[in-house]
């Protein structure tokens, strides 16, 4: 399968599914980073689901890290789901607990 690589910021008013690589900030209503997908930059959306990897700040209303997902920077969220098998800041998640989580209750929006 061909992978797309984008260098630069991405902004859209719809949902975005990332299966390739984005080197830059992503601002959309919903962002899905699929297994094998990666973002190196900030991710700003009402909903963010990570099954791939994100290296950069995440600001989201609903935030989920799925099994195999990796997040390695600061995350702001209103609601959180972290699945067993996910990694946050290189700390593995086991039995629903993980290290180095900071939570800010205010979500400022994707725009």
SVG drawing of the C-alpha trace seen along z (x, -y; Angstrom):
<svg xmlns="http://www.w3.org/2000/svg" viewBox="-17 -29 27 34">
<polyline fill="none" stroke="black" stroke-width="0.4" points="0.0,0.0 1.3,-3.4 1.8,-5.8 1.4,-9.6 3.8,-11.9 2.8,-15.5 5.3,-18.2 3.4,-21.3 0.3,-22.1 -3.1,-20.5 -6.4,-22.2 -9.9,-21.0 -13.4,-21.3 -14.2,-17.6 -12.8,-14.4 -9.2,-13.3 -7.9,-9.8 -4.1,-9.6 -2.5,-6.4 0.7,-7.9 2.9,-10.6 2.2,-14.3 5.2,-16.5 3.4,-19.6 0.3,-20.7 -3.1,-19.1 -6.3,-21.0 -9.6,-19.3 -12.9,-18.4 -11.9,-14.8 -8.5,-13.2 -7.9,-9.4 -4.2,-8.4 -4.4,-4.8 -1.9,-2.0 1.2,-2.8 0.2,-6.5 2.2,-9.2 2.0,-12.9 5.1,-14.9 3.6,-18.2 0.6,-19.5 -2.8,-17.9 -5.9,-20.0 -9.4,-18.6 -12.6,-18.0 -12.0,-14.2 -8.6,-12.5 -8.1,-8.7 -4.5,-7.4 -3.7,-3.9 -0.4,-5.0 2.0,-7.6 1.8,-11.3 4.9,-13.2 3.6,-16.7 1.1,-18.5 -2.5,-17.3 -5.5,-19.4 -8.8,-17.6 -12.3,-17.3 -12.5,-13.5 -9.1,-11.8 -8.4,-8.1 -5.2,-6.1 -5.9,-2.6 -3.8,0.6 -0.5,0.0 -1.0,-3.8 1.9,-5.9 1.8,-9.5 4.9,-11.3 4.1,-14.9 1.6,-17.0 -2.1,-16.3 -5.0,-18.4 -8.4,-16.8 -11.9,-16.9 -12.6,-13.1 -10.0,-10.4 -9.8,-6.7 -6.5,-4.9 -6.6,-1.2 -4.3,1.5 -1.4,1.8 -1.2,-1.9 2.0,-3.9 2.0,-7.5 5.3,-9.3 7.1,-6.0 5.3,-4.7 3.2,-1.5 -0.4,-1.4 -1.3,1.7 -4.6,2.3 -5.9,-1.2 -3.1,-3.1 -0.1,-4.9 2.5,-7.5 3.0,-11.2 -0.5,-12.2 -1.5,-15.8 -5.1,-16.8 -6.5,-20.3 -10.3,-20.3 -10.7,-23.2 -10.8,-22.4 -10.2,-25.6 -11.4,-24.2 -9.7,-23.1 -9.6,-26.6"/>
</svg>
